[in-house]
Amino acid sequence: MSDEAIHAAAGEDCHLFGDNNCGFEEVAPGVEAFFPDPILEFGLPLTAGITKYTLLLVVSVLLVMGFWYITTRKSAVVPGRLQSVAEMLVTFIRDQVTRQQMGKEGDKYLPLMVTLFLFLFSMNVMGIIPGLQLPVTSHIAFPAALAVYVYVMWNAIGIKRHGVAGHFVARVVPGGAPKWILPLLVPIEIAQNFIARPVTHALRPFAAMLSGHLLLAVFAVGGWYMLNLGAGGFLSVLSVGYSGIALVAFIVFTGFELFIMALQAYVFIMLASSYLGEALEGAH
Amino acid sequence: MDIEGNLNLIGYGLAAIGPGIGVGLIFGLGVQAIARQPEARGMLQGQMLIGFALTEVLALIGLVLAFVL
């Protein structure tokens, strides 16, 4: 939940059963939660200055660096408890993602995928850490930068492996299609592989985090809105009951969000390795 | 009776039907395939998640457009 939403809910004294007949739509969180005020502005065109997003980005980078520092500081052949956590993560991604999508060759890109996974996951997890509570990936710029990086990379790998013509022909001409249908298929494949693919790759973590954050914010603000101890008598009890339901839903959905955050990071690297695998493979 | 609000939300609700059916089919058939051939679980799960991601993005695009348009 954003600071503005908390303040809006707390400041206006807007509650269920209140005197001023205040509706929930007056305090309901909206998209303005994703445009926090800049902490520091430089006045440069097309920039937002340093916002909460920038700070949380730094926090999540430090989190990832701290994770690797703690787990691999004293690496040994027989891993300790912390080191085996890191090893389990790497083995999991190798067996479930890179080997599946790229084969043995994919081991070369395993460090990249592990890094991308942890980085995205820590950026997502910012959304449920108390006090921070804004997923970095709920701003399109951050997943878009990672998606552009993967996009450039799979094109570069394909061109290096199979040459410019080999790579682009393999991407836009589906194998086994009859000649007469190619004029129809090639434009679709171009739009699919070179436009829709990077856009959806960035959009997926973004939209999932945006909707998840809004969901949590609705329950948090709604719980506060429905809590009205001053309503008097039965209505007070009722309002406590209502906000208790909202609190339970908030906690349940926080757990659910944690799962979605890990899943989105996993899906991101899954698709990244499937794109890289296609580029490595060439024509199919 | 007055009804206020944004028509986009109804559109998004309709747009989410398709991906909903798709995700259900993917996981339903995926679980069925795993039940028939438990040893292929690892490979099937990977394919299931790719299919899930490709289908889910349709609902997410709808969500983004509901806000943007």
Chai-1 contact restraints between the chains, C-beta under 6 A:
chainA,res_idxA,chainB,res_idxB,connection_type,confidence,min_distance_angstrom,max_distance_angstrom,comment,restraint_id
A,V31,B,F67,contact,1.0,0.0,6.0,A-B,restraint_1
A,Q100,B,G46,contact,1.0,0.0,6.0,A-B,restraint_2
A,T200,B,V57,contact,1.0,0.0,6.0,A-B,restraint_3
A,R204,B,V57,contact,1.0,0.0,6.0,A-B,restraint_4
A,A207,B,L60,contact,1.0,0.0,6.0,A-B,restraint_5
A,A207,B,L63,contact,1.0,0.0,6.0,A-B,restraint_6
A,A207,B,V64,contact,1.0,0.0,6.0,A-B,restraint_7
A,S211,B,L63,contact,1.0,0.0,6.0,A-B,restraint_8
A,V267,B,A53,contact,1.0,0.0,6.0,A-B,restraint_9
A,M270,B,L49,contact,1.0,0.0,6.0,A-B,restraint_10
